[in-house]
Amino acid sequence: MAEKRAAPLVIFDCDGVLVDSEPIANRVLAELLTRAGVPTTTEESMRRYTGRSVAEIVAGLEEDLGHKLCDDGSDFVEAYRAGVFAGFHEGLRPIEGVAQALEQVVGFVGPAGSAPRICVASGSRPDRVELSLRLTGLHGHFEGRIFSTVQVPRGKPHPDVFLYAAKQMGSPPAACLVVEDTVYGARAGMAAGMKVLGYCSVDGSDSAALQAEGARVFGSMRELPGLISDWLK
């Protein structure tokens, strides 16, 4: 009797892979940092901080500065979250082509005779991920299968959240494919023993950095179904 193959699982990051949240989040972060005495543009924030949690960013800056970012007693992280949520309500959009790609992927027939399962494993808090997916019409694809680094001891680039998602979904790491857009996420996926696809919509240093981490880079969500189909073979 042939050995039964493990059910394949595709694990999606959320920010920058499913939803175009990074420009909004980094605009809010840059404005707050500038107000706190650390002049930062949105472009600088995108380059320096994408893929890192705001708590980690704040802790690092405060260590470098030797004082709190907010000396008036306010909570920088909560101000950031409130600003991001407001920005999402005003104009969050899905990544171009991702809705169509998801429709194709869930219709595939894998080697075991069933469609690959999909889930989300994000560095963002669950409430932010839920809001993002609901606002962009993607929530139905992932309902009940949303995982966050708040559920594990360490965030990306550590593999904890990907390993946790795979365990909850009942798939071994070798049967998992991660779709990421940041070096931190790609590093986490590789450390988890999973294959990694690196989404990079603009050629340049990000593409090279993702490749250096071991990810197979692609530049359009129109390519994603074909890449997943090849992985399933």
N, C-alpha and C positions, 0 to 999 in steps of 0.2 A: 504494500500500500504506500502511495506517495505521501511524503511528509506534508502536513498541512501548513501553508504559509500564513504568517501573521498578517492580520488585517492592516493595510497601509493607512497611515495617518498623515495628513498635511497640516502643519501647524503654522498659522499666520500670525505675524506681528500685526499690530493695529495701526499705530501712527506712522504715516508715510508709506504704508503698504496697502491698507484697506481705505483709509481716509486721509485726505490732504490737510492734515492738522498742523504740520510743522511750521508753515508760514504764520499761522495764527498764534500758536503757542510761543514761538520765538519772538514775535512782535510784542506780545504781552511781557515776556521775560525781559526783553531789551528795554522796554519802557520802565519797568519796575527797577531794574538794575541802575539805569541812568538816574532815576529819581533818588535811588539810595546812594548815589555818589560814585557809581562805577559806570562811566559812559560807555554804552554798548549800542551798536546798530543791530537791526534784525539780521542782516547778513553775517555779522560777526557772531551773533548768538547761534545761528544755524551752523556755522562752521565749528564753533567751539563746543557746543553743548548738546547737539542733537544725539539722541540715544542714551542720555544720562538723565537720571531722576532729578527733579528740582531740589529735593532735599539734599542730595549729594552735591549738587552745584553750589547751593548756599553754604553747606558745611565747608567746602573747599575754599570758597571765597572768603568766608569769615576767618578761616585759619590763616590765609594769606594776609588779610587786612589787619588781623589782630583785634577785631571788634565786630559787633553785630551789624548786619546790614541795616536793620531797622532799630535806631536808637530811641524811637518814640514808643516802644513797647508793642507795636503792631506785629502781626505774624506775616512774614514775607511769603511763606508757602501758601497760606490760606488766601492771601491777596492774589497770588498767581493763579490759583485754582479758580477763584471767582472770576478773574479776568478772562481766563481761557474758556470757561463755560459760557460766559456772555458772548465771547467771540464765536464760539461754535454755533450758538443759536442764531447769530447774525449771518453766518456765511460758510459753514462747514460743508464740504462737498466730498463725495467718494473719489478715490483715485480713478482717473479716466480709464474706462474699460474693465474695471475690476468686477462690476456686477455681472457683466456678460461672461467673464472668465469663470467666475464661481458657478454660474449656471451650467457651463460646460463641464467643469470638473466634477460636480456632484452627479453628473450623468454618465461618467465613465464606468466601464466594467473592468475591474482589476483582475490580477492573476487568480485570485481566490473566487472570482465570479461575482463580486460585489463592488459597489462604488467605494472609492476611498473616502474615509471620514475626514472631516475638517474641524478645526477648533482654532481658538485665538489664545495666544500666550503673550501678554503685553507687560511692559514695564510700568504702564500707567495704572492708576487705581481702578477697581472694578466699576465705580460709578461713572468715571470718565469714559471708559470703554463702552459701557452700556449706552450712555448718551450719544457717543460718536456713532455707534452702529444704528441706533434708532433714528437719529437725524438724517442719516444718509441712506436709509432703507435697506441696510444690510443685516439687521439684527436677526431676521428670520433664519438666515443661514447658520447662525452660531448660537442660538438660544440654548442655554443650559450647558454650553461648552466654551465658556469664557474663563480664562485663568489669568492671574496677575501675580507680579512679584511680591505683593503684600502677603501672599499665601506661603511664601518660602523664606528661608533664612537670608538668602543673598540674591540681589538683582543681577541683571546682565552687566558685565560679560561672563558671569558665572552661569553654569548650565542649569541651575536649580529649577527655574520656572518651566523649561522645556521638559526636563525629566519628570517634573510633577504632572504636567499636562499629559505626557505619554502614559504615566502610571494610571492617572484617573480615567483615561480613555482605553486602557487595556492593551496598549501597543508597546512592544519593546523599542528601544531607541533605533535599532537597525532598520525598523520598518517605518521610520518617520522621516519626513521631509520638512524642513523649515523654510519659510519665505520671509526674508528680512530685508531691511534697507540700510542698516547701520553696521559699522565695524563691530560695535559692542554686541549687537545681536548675532551677527555672523560668527563671532568668536564663541559666543555662548552655545550656538547650535553645533558647531564643530566639537566643542568640549563635551557636549552631550552624546557624541557619537552618532550624529545624524547628518544626512545630506543637507546642504544649504543652497538655496537659490537667493542671489542678491539682486534686489530690484534697484536699478539706478537709471532714472529717466534722462539724465544728462551725462554724456561722456566726460571723463576727467578724473581728478584725483580720487573721488569716491569710488569710481569703478575699479581703479587700480588697487585701492585699499581693500575693497571687498574681495577681489581676486586673491590678494595676498593672504587673506584669512582662510582661503580655501573654498569660497563660494563660487558658484557658476553664475555669472552676471547676465542679466537681461534688461532691456531698456523699455519694454512696452508690455502692458498687461495682455495684449493680444498674443504675445508669445507664451504666456504662462500655461495655458492648457496643453500645448504641445510639449513643453518641458516636463510637465507632470505626467503626461502620457508616456513619454520616453522613460521616465523614472519607474513607472509601473511595470514596464516590460521585463 
